[in-house]
Each structure stands twice: as C-alpha cells, then as structure tokens.
Amino acid sequence: MKLTADALAAHLGQRLLGAYLISGDDPLLTAEAADAVRARARAAGFTEREVHFLERGSDWDDVRASASTLSLFGSRRVLEIRLPSGKPGVAGAAALVALLEAGDADTVYLILTPRLDRDAQNSSWVKSAEAHGAWVQVWPVDTGKLVGWLRARARALELDISAEGLELLAERTEGNLLAAHQELQKLRLMAPDGPIATETILTSVADSARFDVFQLGESVLAGDTERAQRMLGGLRAEGVEATLVLWALTKAIRDLWNAVESPDGSRGRSWQRHAAALEKGVRRAPRLSFSALTLRASRADRMVKGRLNGDPWDEMALLAAELCGRPALRAPAHLLK
C-alpha cells in the first residue's frame, strides 16, 4: 500500500506491517516517519534494531545473513536498510525482493531512501515493498502551506503564537522544516507560558541569524568565500549538526544547477528567494565542475556517517570554497572512487 506521511500515524495506530519503505528529501519529516515506525514496532515487541548502510554495488551478504539468523536472545527486531542513493543496484534490488517476499514474523524491515525518481518508483523492489508492506512518500511542505504547518506544530507544543509571528517564522525558515521545528522548540524554552509576542520571535531570530544555514547557502551561491568560511566555523562552534549544514550546501549546488539548466521564467521558488545570489552563481557556473562538487559532497556525507575517514567539517569547508569558485585541495584520486 501507499501512505502519506500525514496518514502514517493513523495507520500505525491500527496495525503494524512487516515492511516500510520511507522515501523523501526532507530530513525532519523522513526522520519523524522512521521514528514513528520504530516506536510502533518497539511497542509491539520488536526490541532489537540492526542498521545497514548500503550503496549501489555494495555487498548484500551481511543483510542476507542477518535476515536468516535468529537473534541470540530470540527477540524480534527492526532490520533497517539505508540506501543513500536510492539505487540498490541489480544485486541489491534482487536481495530486497527476496527478503520482502519471504517475510519474517519476527522482523520488521525499514527501508530509508531519498526521494525516488520515476525509474526507481517502477522498480521491482519498490513494487515488492508496496505489495508486502507500505511505501511512505514524504513530500516537502509547500510554501503556501508552511504557516498552517507551523500553526499545527505550535499547537502541539502548546505555544500561543500570533498570525504575524507565524508569518515571520515562515519567512525565516522557508524550505527548511528542521530549522522551523528547532525555532519552535527554542520559543518553548524562551516563553513557556502565555502568548508569544512578535518581539520575542524577533529576538530568537536575531540570536541565530548570524550563522544561519540558509545564509550559508546564500553566501556560497554569491561566491562570498570569506563569509561562508566564517559561518561554517560559527555553525560548528554552536554545535549545529553536520548533516544540516551539508544539506544546505548540497541544496545550494542543486539550486545553482537548476538555475543554469532551466530557461528564464521557469526557475522556481529558489530563484525568487535568492535571485541576487543565484545570478552571481550563474555567471560563475561555467568555471565550476558540478561533478567534482557532487563528489566532494558525497565524501562529506560518508564522513558524517562514519563510512570514510576524515573530518566532515573540513570537507565541507573545501566544498564551500570550490562552490565559491576558489581553488581548493583536490581529493586523492583513490578516495574519489
């Protein structure tokens, strides 16, 4: 079956299937959907959890062995398979189909991927996940619905925020639901009782505006190397998750690519939001290697996940410099594979 992220909670309140495929690019909504499945499974007695990170061309023998091996203590478990590219390859697709069709009453399969393209959506392993479990497609919140989304979140947190305050938050966090959620959590600490004044929201915004991840994305698009590096250092010092920072950098790459490839008039919301920065980026684009930028971002992602030695913050500093059009250290050829 197919489910939306909004329908997942009601579904889990009624039943728990043997497999869930969760796909989407928004880090907050996909994480919350996965957490909901894990919590429901845990309540149903699936107390163990195994996690496998697999890319195209990875060896699936460990997954097969794990699926066929009973737990040492006889506990039921969640077997989590993360596919960073959303493309398991021929061998991986065959392995997933075999696991899903075989089923196991003591195992819940949780498969996490980015947004799947049309080819992936029509693949055998996605069809198998849909047939033997549920496919949860997580879509970003449209700009026009962001205020309503914030209002519902504020209500759940028992926050009394005016319409003007919600508009202000929506303007500041547009496109980044994780940042919006964090702002609401911060407001809960700043003003736990009574209505939250717009001035309080402005104070909260001012406190974090200096090293905001959106401003980082705008800085690299504009080619402002000095400001981008200063902001990276500030984000790291403030303890911001490297995953969120990398998301902002990869989004800047994607926005710039779309701006270069799309004809005038069809460049989407990102062009309207960051027109000045994107215009500078488009003029600089012929000197950039998008394949090299993608490789650098992939290396940083693997470092964040502990799958490649190195400091992801250093790698992101190099990525930011290269996106700004400044020469940076080239990664060793054997590490780019």
Sequence and secondary structure as in RCSB ss.txt:
>XXXX:A:sequence
MKLTADALAAHLGQRLLGAYLISGDDPLLTAEAADAVRARARAAGFTEREVHFLERGSDWDDVRASASTLSLFGS
RRVLEIRLPSGKPGVAGAAALVALLEAGDADTVYLILTPRLDRDAQNSSWVKSAEAHGAWVQVWPVDTGKLVGWL
RARARALELDISAEGLELLAERTEGNLLAAHQELQKLRLMAPDGPIATETILTSVADSARFDVFQLGESVLAGDT
ERAQRMLGGLRAEGVEATLVLWALTKAIRDLWNAVESPDGSRGRSWQRHAAALEKGVRRAPRLSFSALTLRASRA
DRMVKGRLNGDPWDEMALLAAELCGRPALRAPAHLLK
>XXXX:A:secstr
 EEEHHHHHHHHHH   SEEEEE S HHHHHHHHHHHHHHHHHTTEEEEEEEE  TT   HHHHHHHHS  TT  
EEEEEEE TTS  HHHHHHHHHHHHHH  TTEEEEEEES   HHHHTSHHHHHHHHHSEEEE     GGGHHHHH
HHHHHHTT EE HHHHHHHHHHHTT HHHHHHHHHHHHHH  SSEE HHHHHHHHHHHHTT HHHHHHHHHHT H
HHHHHHHHHHHHTT  HHHHHHHHHHHHHHHHHHHHS TT  HHHHHHTHHHHHHHHHHGGG  HHHHHHHHHHH
HHHHTTSSSS HHHHHHHHHHHHTT       GGG  
